[in-house]
Amino acid sequence: MLTRRHIRVKVMQCIYALHQSKDDSLEKQEAFLKSSIENMYTLYLVMLSLLSEIHGFASSQVALSAKKYLENASDSYPNKEKFIRNKLLLQIANNQLLKDEFSHRKLENWYLNDEYVKLLYKEIVESEVYVEYMQTPTSTYEEDRQLVKVLFEKVIAPNDKIYDYFEDDKLTWVDDIPIINTFILRLLKKVKVDQEASFFLPKLIKDDSDMQYARLLLTKTLLNDNVLEKEIEGKTPNWDKDRIADIDSILLKMAICELLNFPSIPEKVTINEFLEIAKEYSTPKSSIFINGILDKLVKEYRVSGRLNKMGRGLL
């Protein structure tokens, strides 16, 4: 689920938080990094549980409408239960592994805040894609899957009130929401009718090496701050260090740290990754500024022999 770029962003956030708080406790920052990464998985589960809760609320509405004497919009559909019989929604709602995980983590977000579920359900039933879907009495698994994917992409993911709720719940989730939404969309595109239940509980990180990479990048950048500061000095003739944006300074130090301390990561990968992060998290000209400095440093490191890279993909 988590790529190396996401990990770099998490490390950047930790270092930025440290600078803002003036707290130089490395132990606290390591704990913050671990918690921030683990909270991404919680956000994923909370978002997935939202689909289950919407399905549950829809089921209650269908049951309620069956007891009413007055007609409503759903009565015009040939099969009022079609949405709650959506095969993909049932896969998620009836997934015992997911239920156990929700229970284990005590994820009661939507039970305690059911107004968001009602709000989204209202938007769903008023959407064109839902109305079109409900015009026919039956559907294939592919049609069911396509409906859920489009509803998530067009109705659920971009909802401002859901975004505000997550922002208020955990500040670190603000940057995680696009990542998690993109991952869930990919998951919804790949899921199959006979998918194993474990498919919906992917690993947060590929293996222990990614977590070790995160810790090392954080600690080596923080512990060598003065050394990394000197690496930048003289490479910015038109800028003194007080004029360099905080995020730019952090990204430069992280990139230099990675260039010098992670021999298995190709220099081009390091530079490209940090330039992309700069484009997203800093000023419009930051990537050009950072690229110019890193380009000078890489040339110097090659001449001095400090750039010791090894392994595949280094050409």
Buried (B, 14 or more C-beta within 10 A) or exposed (E): BBBBBBBBBBBBBBBBBBBEEEEEEEEBBBEBBBEBBEBBBBBBBBBBBBBBBBBBBBBEBBEEBEEEEEEEEBEEBEBBBBBBBBBBBBBBBEBEEBBEBBEEEEBEBBEEEEEBBEEBBEBBBEBEBBEEBBEEEEBEBEBBBBBBBBBBBBBBBEBEEBBEBBEEBBEBBEBBBEBBBEBBBEBBEEBEEEBEBEBBBEEBBEEEEBBEBBEBBBBBBBEBBEEBBEBBEEBBEEBEEEEBBEBBBBBBBBBBBBBBBBEEBBBEBBBEBBBBBBBEBBEEEBBEBBBEBBEEBBEEBEEEEEBEBEEEEEE
